[in-house]
Amino acid sequence: MVLLEVLLPIFVLIAIGYGLGRKGHLTPEPLSKLTFWVLTPTLLFTTLSKNELQLSTLSQLAVFITLFSLALWLIALALGRLLQLKADTTAALALALVFSNNGNYGLPFLLFALGEAGFNLGVVYIAISSFLMATLGVVIATWGKGWSAKPFLNVFRTPLFYGVGLALLLKLGGAALPLFALRPLELLSQATIPMMLILLGVQLMGVRVGERWRLIGAASVLRLAGGPLLALCLAAALGVEGLLKTVVLLDSGMPTAVNALVLASYYGRDPRLVASVVLVSTLLSALSLTLLLLWVQG
């Protein structure tokens, strides 16, 4: 039932995107721009503006995601030293482990598996994760290679920042947008989930698996199985309970994010390895997330 009701709709839309991409009907560039500049910010804004999330929950989630990401980075650095990997390969491994697909994949999964309440927490999760990718992601991608503070300014140039910021300002001020302005945003936000999944399918079309099967397999298993185990320990240490615990456990088991490949490609940190882990972890997630969901709901 989990596979049919939760994962099958996700993979159907991914397959549609993959098929249309292979036929040449869709390319990732315009879809990714539409999703990044329009759809995702409106989804974040409309969800956060309606969400009655407590400040304590928000801070707890921010601390969890930050510590979780740092722990995975340290694990990747330790593995790189243990396996005597090159600096570029270690950085690629870290990007593949730290950044999971909580947007294109995670949001629809939470919506189908946990309903609107879980989905709302997932939106907050991805808002924090997006900020970390723009900051910690740059540090990881440039670790040992020299970096400047200039890329961090991009945080203030992204629509995600302003979508989240405007929603928080309205909530703090007790204000709301007029209906004529809110309705177009709500219509756009409703298109975000299917567009994310179709985009993921188009993006996977161009991914090719490399030859390093052992490293690719190990990284995929660590992302899908090691993530939830680490999250379970961290949630216990921070006192995360209830629905929030379920959300962080599920989000911690998502496959590697395509945006990790974007960072690896931009900074030249073994992008072929990251691309391979993106593809393999996404395919394996059909099984791992089924088992994970059964476990957290058992």
C-alpha positions, 0 to 999 in steps of 0.5 A: 500500500505504501508503494502504491499510494505514496511512491507510485504517484511520485515515480509516475510523474518522474517517469513522465518527465524522463520520457518527455526529456528523452523525446526532446520535448522538455529541457531542464533549463526553462523548467528549473528557472520556472521552478526556482524563480516562481513556483518554489518561492510562491509555495514557500510563501503561501505555506509559511504564511498560513502555517501556525508553526511555533517559534520553538519548533522552528528553532528546534528544526533549524538546530537539527538540520544544521547539526545533521548536515555538519555530522554528515560532512564530518563522516564524509571527511573521515571516509575520505581520509580512511579510503585515501580519496582525492580532495575533489572526490571527498568534496563530491562525497560530502555534497552527495551525503549532506544534501538530500532531495527534500524539495522535488522528491521530499515534499510530495512524499510527505504530502502523500504519506503524512498529509498537509500537517507533515507537508507544512513541516517539510516546507519549513525543512526545505526553507532551512535546507535551501539556506544551508545549501547556499552557505554550508554547501559553498564551504563544502564545495570549496573545502581545501580549494580556497574560497571567498565570501562572495558566493554567500551574497547569492543568498540575498539574490534568490527568490526563496529568501524573499518568499520566506522573508515576506511570509515571516514579516506578514505573520509577525505584523499580523497582516495578510495579502489582499485576496486578489494578490493571494489567489494567483500565488495559491494557483502557482503554488498548487503547480509546484509539486507536479512541476518539481517531479517532472523536472526531476525526471528531466534532470535524471535523463542526463545522468550517467552512472560512472565506473566506481560502483563500490563508492557509489553504492556505499554513498547511496546506502549511507544517504538512504540508510545512514541518514535516518539512523543518524537522524534518530540519534540526533532527534533523541538527543534534541528531544524531537518528538511527534510529527516533527520527529517523523518528518525529520526521519523521512527527510533524512532518508531522501536520495541525493539532491540534484542541486548537489550535482549543480554545486559539484559541477560549478566548483569542479569537484568530481561531478560524475561521482555526484551524478552517479549517486543522484541516480542510484540513490533515487532508484534505490529510494523506492525500496528504502523509503517504503521500509522507512515509512513502514518503520516510522508509522509502525 
